[in-house]
Amino acid sequence: MSAIRADSTLPNRYTWREHAACRDLDTNLFFPPGDGPGSAERIEQAKAVCAGCSVRSECLSFALSTRQDSGVWGGMTEEERRRHRRRLARERRKAS
């Protein structure tokens, strides 16, 4: 993901990144270019990293709350996150 470090200049909400399984990996894996050759394979590889990550839920929460519009975050692609946000919105409307 991005190179934000948890230090005294950043709020504590970013400290989860120190424990991310992707921390030392090439970020290009998580941001495959469009639907080109190898894109689906790279997405699956990225999701495999996410599947074994101890801070997957924090990563996904960050991506949802900051509306990350590209890449794989918390094991979800941008389209999967859009669908997830719509589902959550429908559930909130039903509950009220």
C-alpha positions as CSV (number, residue, x, y, z in Angstrom):
1,M,0.0,0.0,0.0
2,S,1.3,3.5,0.5
3,A,4.4,4.4,2.3
4,I,2.8,6.1,5.3
5,R,4.7,5.3,8.5
6,A,3.2,5.3,12.0
7,D,5.1,7.9,13.9
8,S,4.4,10.9,16.1
9,T,3.2,13.0,13.1
10,L,0.4,10.6,12.2
11,P,-2.7,9.6,14.2
12,N,-2.8,6.2,15.9
13,R,-5.3,5.0,13.3
14,Y,-2.5,4.4,10.9
15,T,-0.4,2.1,13.1
16,W,-2.1,-1.0,11.7
17,R,0.1,-0.5,8.6
18,E,3.2,-1.5,10.5
19,H,1.7,-5.0,10.7
20,A,0.3,-5.3,7.2
21,A,1.4,-8.4,5.2
22,C,1.9,-6.2,2.2
23,R,4.2,-3.7,3.9
24,D,7.4,-4.7,2.2
25,L,5.9,-5.9,-1.1
26,D,5.8,-4.0,-4.4
27,T,2.7,-1.9,-4.4
28,N,2.2,-2.6,-8.1
29,L,0.8,-6.0,-7.1
30,F,-2.1,-4.3,-5.4
31,F,-2.8,-1.8,-8.1
32,P,-2.9,-3.8,-11.4
33,P,-3.4,-1.7,-14.5
34,G,-7.0,-2.0,-15.8
35,D,-8.2,-5.3,-17.3
36,G,-5.0,-5.9,-19.2
37,P,-3.1,-9.1,-19.5
38,G,-2.2,-10.6,-16.1
39,S,-4.5,-8.2,-14.2
40,A,-6.8,-11.0,-12.9
41,E,-3.8,-13.0,-11.8
42,R,-2.2,-10.1,-10.0
43,I,-5.6,-9.4,-8.2
44,E,-5.7,-13.0,-7.1
45,Q,-2.1,-12.8,-5.9
46,A,-2.9,-9.6,-4.0
47,K,-6.0,-11.1,-2.4
48,A,-3.9,-14.1,-1.3
49,V,-1.6,-11.8,0.6
50,C,-4.6,-10.1,2.2
51,A,-6.1,-13.4,3.1
52,G,-3.2,-14.1,5.5
53,C,-2.9,-10.6,6.8
54,S,-3.5,-9.9,10.5
55,V,-4.7,-6.4,9.9
56,R,-7.0,-7.1,7.0
57,S,-10.1,-5.7,8.6
58,E,-8.3,-2.5,9.6
59,C,-7.1,-2.1,6.0
60,L,-10.6,-2.7,4.6
61,S,-12.1,-0.2,7.1
62,F,-9.5,2.4,6.1
63,A,-10.2,1.9,2.4
64,L,-14.0,2.1,2.9
65,S,-13.8,5.2,5.1
66,T,-11.4,7.0,2.9
67,R,-13.2,5.9,-0.3
68,Q,-10.1,4.4,-1.9
69,D,-11.1,4.1,-5.6
70,S,-8.4,1.9,-6.9
71,G,-6.4,-1.2,-5.9
72,V,-6.9,-4.1,-3.6
73,W,-7.4,-3.2,0.0
74,G,-8.4,-5.6,2.7
75,G,-8.9,-8.3,0.2
76,M,-11.4,-6.4,-1.9
77,T,-11.1,-4.8,-5.3
78,E,-12.5,-1.3,-6.0
79,E,-15.7,-2.8,-7.5
80,E,-16.1,-5.2,-4.5
81,R,-15.8,-2.3,-2.2
82,R,-18.4,-0.3,-4.1
83,R,-20.8,-3.2,-3.9
84,H,-20.0,-3.6,-0.2
85,R,-20.7,0.1,0.5
86,R,-24.1,-0.1,-1.3
87,R,-25.0,-3.2,0.6
88,L,-24.2,-1.5,3.9
89,A,-26.2,1.6,2.9
90,R,-29.2,-0.6,2.1
91,E,-28.9,-2.3,5.4
92,R,-28.7,1.0,7.3
93,R,-31.9,2.2,5.5
94,K,-33.7,-0.9,6.4
95,A,-32.7,-0.7,10.0
96,S,-34.0,2.9,10.4
